[in-house]
Amino acid sequence: MLKIKTRKQYMRGSRLIGLIAVLLMGSGVYLLSLVAAPTVAPLIAMKPIDVKALPTPQKSENRVIIPKIGVNIAFAPGEAALDRGAQWRYPERGNPKKGGNFIIAAHRFSIQPTPQSTIEKSPFYNIDKLAVSDKIVIDYDGTRYGYEVEKVFDVKPNQIEIEAPSKESKLTLYSCELGGADAGRIVYVAKPLGLIALESSQPKQ
């Protein structure tokens, strides 16, 4: 027996289709907001940092501060540190106090459930805006150190020589390209400027 769809059934079906369309559109907009969050972060959250206004370094927490791009995050050994800020790789190979190759890495882009958490988990998203002569500040063991970028270059994923031990005192800062780890890494090598006087925030030579 042929059934004829009533107006009520038709309207119910139309509402269901409309609801699905709205949900899909809303999901798309939200996903777009997650992807775009690190891009707009400098406009709403990650403002350039005034080093003179930074609080006194604490022995209980080491931090990497990149004034130009508004980065101020904790660093610690181990991969778990990437979820809270940056990873201090191979601590035995260098630190600001003893010299050597002091290696810091952090996520470039890590999509999370909310725009705010995506920003927090993508601290090095704008690292490509750094250039030679830009400054990096390291709070280590209660003391503040200054560095100046000397070299900027890209490496392939298998070029692990950037983490090799070094007799030269330097900071090696790197992150993945936006295309992911397989696309390679962007690397910054910075020379030490010495201690930063907390009163004037000027490096002591």
C-alpha positions as a Markdown table, in Angstrom:
| # | Residue | x | y | z |
|---|---|---|---|---|
| 1 | Met | 0.0 | 0.0 | 0.0 |
| 2 | Leu | 1.4 | 3.3 | -1.0 |
| 3 | Lys | 2.0 | 5.7 | 1.9 |
| 4 | Ile | 1.8 | 9.4 | 1.3 |
| 5 | Lys | 4.1 | 11.6 | 3.5 |
| 6 | Thr | 2.1 | 14.0 | 5.5 |
| 7 | Arg | 2.9 | 17.7 | 5.9 |
| 8 | Lys | 3.8 | 17.0 | 9.5 |
| 9 | Gln | 6.3 | 14.3 | 8.6 |
| 10 | Tyr | 7.8 | 16.5 | 6.0 |
| 11 | Met | 8.2 | 19.4 | 8.4 |
| 12 | Arg | 9.8 | 17.1 | 11.0 |
| 13 | Gly | 12.3 | 15.9 | 8.4 |
| 14 | Ser | 13.1 | 19.4 | 7.3 |
| 15 | Arg | 13.7 | 20.5 | 10.9 |
| 16 | Leu | 16.0 | 17.5 | 11.4 |
| 17 | Ile | 18.0 | 18.3 | 8.3 |
| 18 | Gly | 18.2 | 21.9 | 9.4 |
| 19 | Leu | 19.5 | 20.9 | 12.8 |
| 20 | Ile | 22.1 | 18.7 | 11.3 |
| 21 | Ala | 23.2 | 21.5 | 9.0 |
| 22 | Val | 23.5 | 23.9 | 11.9 |
| 23 | Leu | 25.5 | 21.4 | 14.0 |
| 24 | Leu | 27.9 | 20.7 | 11.1 |
| 25 | Met | 28.4 | 24.4 | 10.5 |
| 26 | Gly | 29.0 | 25.1 | 14.2 |
| 27 | Ser | 31.5 | 22.2 | 14.3 |
| 28 | Gly | 33.3 | 23.6 | 11.3 |
| 29 | Val | 33.5 | 27.1 | 12.8 |
| 30 | Tyr | 34.7 | 25.8 | 16.1 |
| 31 | Leu | 37.4 | 23.7 | 14.4 |
| 32 | Leu | 38.5 | 26.7 | 12.4 |
| 33 | Ser | 38.7 | 28.7 | 15.7 |
| 34 | Leu | 41.0 | 26.0 | 17.1 |
| 35 | Val | 43.3 | 26.1 | 14.1 |
| 36 | Ala | 43.4 | 29.9 | 14.0 |
| 37 | Ala | 43.9 | 30.4 | 17.8 |
| 38 | Pro | 47.7 | 30.6 | 17.7 |
| 39 | Thr | 47.6 | 33.0 | 14.8 |
| 40 | Val | 45.4 | 35.5 | 16.7 |
| 41 | Ala | 47.1 | 34.9 | 20.0 |
| 42 | Pro | 49.6 | 37.8 | 19.6 |
| 43 | Leu | 46.6 | 40.1 | 19.2 |
| 44 | Ile | 44.8 | 39.0 | 22.3 |
| 45 | Ala | 47.2 | 37.2 | 24.7 |
| 46 | Met | 50.8 | 36.8 | 23.6 |
| 47 | Lys | 51.9 | 40.4 | 23.6 |
| 48 | Pro | 55.6 | 41.4 | 23.5 |
| 49 | Ile | 57.2 | 41.1 | 26.9 |
| 50 | Asp | 58.9 | 43.9 | 28.8 |
| 51 | Val | 61.8 | 42.2 | 30.4 |
| 52 | Lys | 62.1 | 44.9 | 33.0 |
| 53 | Ala | 58.6 | 44.1 | 34.3 |
| 54 | Leu | 59.3 | 40.4 | 34.7 |
| 55 | Pro | 59.0 | 39.0 | 38.3 |
| 56 | Thr | 62.2 | 37.8 | 40.0 |
| 57 | Pro | 63.4 | 34.4 | 38.8 |
| 58 | Gln | 62.5 | 31.5 | 41.1 |
| 59 | Lys | 64.8 | 28.6 | 41.9 |
| 60 | Ser | 61.7 | 26.3 | 41.9 |
| 61 | Glu | 60.9 | 26.9 | 38.2 |
| 62 | Asn | 63.1 | 27.5 | 35.1 |
| 63 | Arg | 61.6 | 29.5 | 32.3 |
| 64 | Val | 62.3 | 30.4 | 28.7 |
| 65 | Ile | 61.2 | 33.9 | 27.7 |
| 66 | Ile | 61.1 | 35.3 | 24.2 |
| 67 | Pro | 60.1 | 38.9 | 24.5 |
| 68 | Lys | 59.5 | 39.6 | 20.8 |
| 69 | Ile | 56.7 | 36.9 | 20.4 |
| 70 | Gly | 55.3 | 37.0 | 23.9 |
| 71 | Val | 56.5 | 33.6 | 25.1 |
| 72 | Asn | 57.1 | 33.0 | 28.8 |
| 73 | Ile | 56.9 | 29.2 | 29.6 |
| 74 | Ala | 58.5 | 26.8 | 32.0 |
| 75 | Phe | 61.1 | 24.3 | 30.8 |
| 76 | Ala | 62.2 | 21.0 | 32.4 |
| 77 | Pro | 63.8 | 17.7 | 31.4 |
| 78 | Gly | 61.6 | 14.9 | 29.9 |
| 79 | Glu | 58.9 | 14.7 | 27.2 |
| 80 | Ala | 56.2 | 15.3 | 29.8 |
| 81 | Ala | 57.5 | 18.9 | 30.0 |
| 82 | Leu | 56.2 | 19.6 | 26.5 |
| 83 | Asp | 52.7 | 19.5 | 27.9 |
| 84 | Arg | 53.5 | 22.2 | 30.4 |
| 85 | Gly | 55.8 | 24.4 | 28.3 |
| 86 | Ala | 59.2 | 23.4 | 26.8 |
| 87 | Gln | 61.5 | 20.4 | 27.1 |
| 88 | Trp | 65.1 | 20.8 | 28.2 |
| 89 | Arg | 66.8 | 18.1 | 26.1 |
| 90 | Tyr | 70.0 | 16.4 | 27.3 |
| 91 | Pro | 70.6 | 18.5 | 30.4 |
| 92 | Glu | 74.0 | 16.9 | 30.8 |
| 93 | Arg | 75.1 | 18.6 | 27.5 |
| 94 | Gly | 74.6 | 22.1 | 28.6 |
| 95 | Asn | 72.9 | 24.8 | 30.7 |
| 96 | Pro | 73.2 | 28.6 | 31.2 |
| 97 | Lys | 75.5 | 28.3 | 34.2 |
| 98 | Lys | 78.0 | 25.7 | 32.9 |
| 99 | Gly | 77.9 | 26.4 | 29.2 |
| 100 | Gly | 77.9 | 23.7 | 26.5 |
| 101 | Asn | 75.0 | 23.0 | 24.2 |
| 102 | Phe | 71.9 | 24.1 | 26.1 |
| 103 | Ile | 69.0 | 22.6 | 24.1 |
| 104 | Ile | 65.3 | 23.7 | 24.4 |
| 105 | Ala | 62.4 | 22.4 | 22.3 |
| 106 | Ala | 58.7 | 23.1 | 22.4 |
| 107 | His | 55.6 | 22.4 | 20.3 |
| 108 | Arg | 54.9 | 24.5 | 17.3 |
| 109 | Phe | 51.3 | 23.6 | 16.9 |
| 110 | Ser | 49.2 | 21.2 | 19.0 |
| 111 | Ile | 45.4 | 21.3 | 18.5 |
| 112 | Gln | 43.4 | 21.0 | 21.7 |
| 113 | Pro | 39.7 | 20.9 | 22.8 |
| 114 | Thr | 39.6 | 24.7 | 23.3 |
| 115 | Pro | 41.2 | 27.8 | 21.6 |
| 116 | Gln | 42.9 | 28.8 | 24.9 |
| 117 | Ser | 44.4 | 25.3 | 25.4 |
| 118 | Thr | 45.5 | 25.2 | 21.8 |
| 119 | Ile | 47.4 | 28.5 | 22.3 |
| 120 | Glu | 49.0 | 27.2 | 25.5 |
| 121 | Lys | 50.1 | 23.9 | 23.9 |
| 122 | Ser | 51.5 | 25.7 | 20.8 |
| 123 | Pro | 54.0 | 28.1 | 22.5 |
| 124 | Phe | 56.4 | 28.2 | 19.5 |
| 125 | Tyr | 53.8 | 28.8 | 16.9 |
| 126 | Asn | 55.2 | 32.2 | 16.0 |
| 127 | Ile | 58.9 | 31.3 | 16.4 |
| 128 | Asp | 59.4 | 31.9 | 12.7 |
| 129 | Lys | 59.1 | 35.6 | 13.5 |
| 130 | Leu | 62.4 | 35.6 | 15.4 |
| 131 | Ala | 65.4 | 36.8 | 13.5 |
| 132 | Val | 69.2 | 37.3 | 14.0 |
| 133 | Ser | 70.0 | 39.7 | 16.8 |
| 134 | Asp | 66.6 | 39.1 | 18.6 |
| 135 | Lys | 67.0 | 38.4 | 22.4 |
| 136 | Ile | 66.0 | 35.3 | 24.4 |
| 137 | Val | 65.9 | 35.3 | 28.2 |
| 138 | Ile | 66.4 | 32.2 | 30.4 |
| 139 | Asp | 65.5 | 32.0 | 34.0 |
| 140 | Tyr | 67.7 | 29.2 | 35.4 |
| 141 | Asp | 68.2 | 28.1 | 39.0 |
| 142 | Gly | 67.0 | 31.5 | 40.3 |
| 143 | Thr | 69.3 | 33.5 | 38.0 |
| 144 | Arg | 68.4 | 35.4 | 34.7 |
| 145 | Tyr | 70.5 | 35.0 | 31.6 |
| 146 | Gly | 70.5 | 36.8 | 28.3 |
| 147 | Tyr | 71.0 | 35.3 | 24.8 |
| 148 | Glu | 71.1 | 36.8 | 21.3 |
| 149 | Val | 70.1 | 34.9 | 18.2 |
| 150 | Glu | 73.1 | 34.3 | 15.9 |
| 151 | Lys | 71.9 | 31.7 | 13.4 |
| 152 | Val | 68.5 | 30.7 | 11.9 |
| 153 | Phe | 68.2 | 27.6 | 9.7 |
| 154 | Asp | 66.0 | 24.6 | 8.9 |
| 155 | Val | 67.0 | 21.0 | 9.3 |
| 156 | Lys | 65.5 | 17.6 | 8.3 |
| 157 | Pro | 64.1 | 15.3 | 11.0 |
| 158 | Asn | 67.1 | 13.1 | 10.9 |
| 159 | Gln | 69.7 | 15.9 | 11.3 |
| 160 | Ile | 70.3 | 15.3 | 15.0 |
| 161 | Glu | 73.7 | 17.0 | 15.0 |
| 162 | Ile | 72.0 | 20.2 | 16.3 |
| 163 | Glu | 71.8 | 18.4 | 19.6 |
| 164 | Ala | 75.5 | 17.3 | 19.7 |
| 165 | Pro | 77.6 | 18.1 | 22.7 |
| 166 | Ser | 79.6 | 21.4 | 22.3 |
| 167 | Lys | 82.5 | 23.0 | 24.0 |
| 168 | Glu | 81.1 | 26.3 | 22.8 |
| 169 | Ser | 78.5 | 27.9 | 25.1 |
| 170 | Lys | 75.2 | 28.3 | 23.2 |
| 171 | Leu | 71.5 | 28.0 | 23.3 |
| 172 | Thr | 69.9 | 25.8 | 20.7 |
| 173 | Leu | 66.2 | 26.5 | 20.4 |
| 174 | Tyr | 64.0 | 24.5 | 18.0 |
| 175 | Ser | 60.6 | 23.4 | 17.0 |
| 176 | Cys | 58.9 | 21.4 | 14.2 |
| 177 | Glu | 57.8 | 23.1 | 11.0 |
| 178 | Leu | 54.0 | 23.9 | 10.8 |
| 179 | Gly | 53.7 | 20.8 | 8.5 |
| 180 | Gly | 54.7 | 18.6 | 11.4 |
| 181 | Ala | 57.8 | 16.7 | 12.6 |
| 182 | Asp | 58.2 | 15.0 | 9.2 |
| 183 | Ala | 58.4 | 18.4 | 7.5 |
| 184 | Gly | 61.6 | 19.2 | 9.4 |
| 185 | Arg | 62.6 | 21.7 | 12.2 |
| 186 | Ile | 63.3 | 25.4 | 12.4 |
| 187 | Val | 66.4 | 26.0 | 14.6 |
| 188 | Tyr | 67.7 | 29.1 | 16.4 |
| 189 | Val | 71.3 | 29.2 | 17.8 |
| 190 | Ala | 71.9 | 32.0 | 20.3 |
| 191 | Lys | 75.1 | 33.2 | 21.9 |
| 192 | Pro | 75.2 | 34.0 | 25.7 |
| 193 | Leu | 75.2 | 37.6 | 26.7 |
| 194 | Gly | 75.8 | 37.0 | 30.4 |
| 195 | Leu | 73.7 | 37.6 | 33.5 |
| 196 | Ile | 70.8 | 40.1 | 33.4 |
| 197 | Ala | 70.8 | 42.5 | 36.2 |
| 198 | Leu | 67.4 | 42.4 | 37.8 |
| 199 | Glu | 67.3 | 46.1 | 38.5 |
| 200 | Ser | 68.0 | 47.3 | 35.0 |
| 201 | Ser | 67.5 | 44.0 | 33.0 |
| 202 | Gln | 70.7 | 44.8 | 31.1 |
| 203 | Pro | 73.2 | 41.9 | 30.4 |
| 204 | Lys | 76.4 | 42.0 | 32.4 |
| 205 | Gln | 79.3 | 41.5 | 30.0 |
